[in-house]
Each structure stands twice: as C-alpha cells, then as structure tokens.
Amino acid sequence: MTLLVLGLIIFLGTHALTMARGTRAGLIERFGANGYKAIYSVLSLAGFVLLVWGFQRYRAGGYIELWTPPRWMPHLTLLLMFPAMIALSAYILPVGRLKVMLRHPMLVAIKIWALAHLLTNGDLGSMLLFGAFLAYAVVDRISMKRRGEAKPDLPAWGEHDTFSIGLGMVLYVAFIYVLHPLLIGVPVLPVG
C-alpha cells in the first residue's frame, strides 16, 4: 500500500504543479523550459510506475474490503465508461465541437473513469487510487476556472467530432474485450 500511496503522491503531485502557477514559473526559470519538462516527465513516469506496481502488490496481497457494491453497479460502470472514452477521444483528436463543449475533455474522462470505478470497487486500494484521481481532476478543473479562462466560440459539428465518437466506441469495445483484461488483469464481463 505504501508504494501505491507514494506513486499517487509523486504522479498527482507532479501534475498538480500546473495549478501552482508561481512555483511552476519559478521552476521553469530555474531549469529552463526543457529542463522543467524533463524533470516533470521523469517524475510523472516514476510516480506512474510506482502507483501501478503498488496497486499490483496490493491486489496480490488481498483486497481490503470496505463495502460491497450492489450487484448491478458494474452495469452502471460500463455505461459511464462509454462517455469517458468519447471524452478521451475528443482530447486526443484536433479541436472540434465536442472538445470545446467539454472544455477539458481529459479531466472529464478522468472524472467519469474514477467515479465509475469508485462505484464498482469497494476496497481500500481502489478507494485510494480512484478517489485520488477524482479529487485531482475536480481540483484541477476548479483551478482552471479560477484562472479565468476565456470561453471559446462553439464551432459547428465537424469530422473531428464524428471521429471522436467513432474512436470512443472503438476504445470502449477494445477495453471491454481486450485491453482491460490484458493490462489490468481483471475481466470486465463475466467469464464463462
């Protein structure tokens, strides 16, 4: 559990630097833009590796159950993951109406993903992992609002929006049938 917590602190702490504008500017001034990006990348990668490794070790040691989700909750999680994948796709692809409407599609995807997994998993490790990501995404979005970002004009529906939905569908199906069992080691759908 210690590695998971340490990984979350390093990974999310590094990402939280974008909210501390003065600290971030000071680090860029001290190390230069490329030096800052290099340090940011190394710390992010190290934090990610630690949190993945820590969560794997936690799971191997046995779950610490805090509550038992209702039997129907995985169905709600499956439903919520569809718009999360579309938001992720809108983030990946060039600007379109969906990307502008969502304002920060990666944060939208993280919030939906984290909430969906909090609803389905009632164990301590999952609460820490998904709860930390949800809290980070909420705080980051509030931080962006406080910085007074301008609301961009809403473009017409375009090919990037259609591709976002299409790519979201492909990612959704790929995660259900292949990627989640392969990368996470947990089948999404009942086996057998």
C-alpha positions as CSV (number, residue, x, y, z in Angstrom):
1,M,0.0,0.0,0.0
2,T,2.9,2.3,0.7
3,L,4.2,2.1,-2.9
4,L,0.7,2.9,-4.2
5,V,0.4,6.0,-1.9
6,L,3.9,7.1,-2.8
7,G,3.2,6.7,-6.5
8,L,0.0,8.7,-6.2
9,I,1.8,11.5,-4.3
10,I,4.6,11.7,-6.9
11,F,2.4,11.3,-10.0
12,L,-0.5,13.6,-9.0
13,G,1.8,16.0,-7.1
14,T,3.8,16.5,-10.3
15,H,0.6,17.1,-12.3
16,A,-0.6,19.5,-9.6
17,L,2.3,21.8,-10.3
18,T,0.3,23.1,-13.2
19,M,-2.1,24.6,-10.7
20,A,0.7,26.3,-8.7
21,R,1.5,28.8,-11.3
22,G,4.1,30.7,-9.3
23,T,6.0,27.6,-8.3
24,R,5.8,26.3,-11.9
25,A,7.1,29.6,-13.3
26,G,10.0,29.6,-10.8
27,L,11.0,26.1,-11.7
28,I,10.9,26.9,-15.4
29,E,13.0,30.0,-14.8
30,R,15.5,27.9,-12.7
31,F,15.8,24.9,-15.0
32,G,14.6,26.3,-18.4
33,A,11.5,25.1,-20.2
34,N,13.2,21.9,-21.5
35,G,14.7,21.1,-18.1
36,Y,11.4,21.6,-16.4
37,K,9.7,19.3,-19.0
38,A,12.4,16.7,-18.5
39,I,12.1,16.7,-14.7
40,Y,8.3,16.8,-14.9
41,S,8.3,13.8,-17.3
42,V,10.8,11.7,-15.2
43,L,8.8,12.4,-12.0
44,S,5.5,11.6,-13.7
45,L,6.8,8.4,-15.1
46,A,8.4,7.3,-11.8
47,G,5.1,8.1,-10.0
48,F,3.1,6.2,-12.5
49,V,5.4,3.1,-12.3
50,L,5.2,3.2,-8.5
51,L,1.4,3.5,-8.4
52,V,0.9,0.7,-10.9
53,W,3.5,-1.5,-9.1
54,G,2.0,-0.6,-5.7
55,F,-1.6,-1.4,-6.8
56,Q,-0.4,-4.7,-8.3
57,R,1.3,-5.6,-5.0
58,Y,-1.8,-4.5,-3.0
59,R,-4.0,-6.7,-5.2
60,A,-1.6,-9.7,-4.9
61,G,-1.7,-9.3,-1.1
62,G,-5.5,-9.5,-1.0
63,Y,-8.2,-6.8,-1.1
64,I,-9.2,-4.9,2.0
65,E,-12.9,-4.7,1.6
66,L,-14.6,-1.5,2.9
67,W,-18.0,-2.0,1.4
68,T,-19.7,-4.3,-1.1
69,P,-21.1,-2.7,-4.2
70,P,-24.6,-3.8,-5.3
71,R,-24.6,-6.5,-8.0
72,W,-25.9,-4.1,-10.6
73,M,-23.2,-1.5,-10.1
74,P,-20.8,-2.9,-12.8
75,H,-23.6,-2.3,-15.3
76,L,-23.6,1.4,-14.4
77,T,-19.8,1.5,-14.6
78,L,-20.0,0.0,-18.1
79,L,-22.5,2.7,-19.1
80,L,-20.4,5.5,-17.6
81,M,-17.2,4.4,-19.4
82,F,-18.7,5.0,-22.8
83,P,-18.9,8.8,-22.5
84,A,-15.5,8.7,-20.7
85,M,-14.0,7.1,-23.8
86,I,-15.6,9.6,-26.1
87,A,-14.2,12.4,-23.9
88,L,-10.8,10.8,-24.1
89,S,-11.0,10.6,-27.8
90,A,-12.1,14.3,-28.0
91,Y,-8.9,15.1,-26.1
92,I,-6.7,13.1,-28.4
93,L,-8.2,14.5,-31.7
94,P,-7.9,18.0,-33.0
95,V,-10.3,20.7,-31.9
96,G,-14.0,20.1,-32.7
97,R,-17.3,21.0,-31.2
98,L,-17.1,18.2,-28.6
99,K,-13.7,19.3,-27.4
100,V,-14.8,22.9,-27.0
101,M,-18.1,21.9,-25.3
102,L,-16.2,19.7,-22.8
103,R,-13.6,22.5,-22.2
104,H,-11.1,20.0,-20.7
105,P,-12.0,16.6,-22.1
106,M,-9.1,14.7,-20.4
107,L,-10.3,15.9,-17.0
108,V,-13.9,15.0,-17.9
109,A,-12.7,11.5,-18.9
110,I,-10.7,11.1,-15.7
111,K,-13.6,12.2,-13.5
112,I,-16.0,9.8,-15.2
113,W,-13.5,7.0,-15.1
114,A,-12.6,7.5,-11.5
115,L,-16.2,7.8,-10.3
116,A,-17.3,4.8,-12.3
117,H,-14.6,2.7,-10.7
118,L,-15.3,4.0,-7.2
119,L,-18.9,2.9,-7.6
120,T,-17.8,-0.7,-8.6
121,N,-14.9,-1.3,-6.3
122,G,-15.4,-1.2,-2.5
123,D,-11.8,-2.0,-1.4
124,L,-9.3,0.3,0.2
125,G,-6.8,0.3,-2.6
126,S,-9.4,1.2,-5.2
127,M,-10.7,4.0,-2.9
128,L,-7.2,5.4,-2.7
129,L,-6.4,5.1,-6.4
130,F,-9.7,6.2,-8.0
131,G,-10.5,8.7,-5.2
132,A,-7.2,10.4,-5.6
133,F,-7.6,10.7,-9.3
134,L,-11.2,12.0,-8.9
135,A,-10.1,14.6,-6.3
136,Y,-7.2,15.7,-8.5
137,A,-9.4,16.2,-11.6
138,V,-12.0,18.1,-9.6
139,V,-9.4,20.4,-8.0
140,D,-7.6,20.9,-11.3
141,R,-10.8,21.9,-13.1
142,I,-11.7,24.4,-10.3
143,S,-8.2,25.8,-10.6
144,M,-8.6,26.3,-14.3
145,K,-11.9,28.1,-13.7
146,R,-10.4,30.4,-11.1
147,R,-7.6,31.4,-13.6
148,G,-10.4,33.0,-15.7
149,E,-10.0,31.1,-18.9
150,A,-11.9,32.6,-21.8
151,K,-14.9,30.7,-23.1
152,P,-14.1,29.9,-26.8
153,D,-16.7,30.1,-29.5
154,L,-18.5,26.9,-30.2
155,P,-17.7,25.6,-33.7
156,A,-20.1,23.7,-35.9
157,W,-20.1,19.9,-35.7
158,G,-17.3,18.6,-37.8
159,E,-15.4,15.5,-38.8
160,H,-13.3,15.6,-35.6
161,D,-16.5,15.2,-33.6
162,T,-17.6,12.2,-35.6
163,F,-14.2,10.7,-35.3
164,S,-14.2,11.3,-31.5
165,I,-17.4,9.3,-31.2
166,G,-16.1,6.6,-33.5
167,L,-12.7,6.3,-31.8
168,G,-14.5,6.4,-28.4
169,M,-16.6,3.4,-29.5
170,V,-13.5,1.5,-30.7
171,L,-11.7,2.2,-27.4
172,Y,-14.7,1.2,-25.4
173,V,-15.1,-2.1,-27.1
174,A,-11.3,-2.7,-27.1
175,F,-11.1,-2.0,-23.3
176,I,-14.1,-4.3,-22.6
177,Y,-12.9,-7.3,-24.6
178,V,-9.1,-7.0,-24.8
179,L,-7.3,-4.1,-23.0
180,H,-8.8,-4.2,-19.5
181,P,-8.3,-8.0,-19.1
182,L,-4.8,-7.8,-20.7
183,L,-3.5,-4.6,-19.0
184,I,-5.3,-4.7,-15.7
185,G,-5.8,-8.4,-15.3
186,V,-9.5,-8.1,-14.5
187,P,-12.2,-9.2,-17.0
188,V,-14.9,-6.5,-17.5
189,L,-17.6,-9.0,-18.5
190,P,-18.4,-12.2,-16.6
191,V,-16.2,-15.2,-17.7
192,G,-18.0,-18.4,-18.6
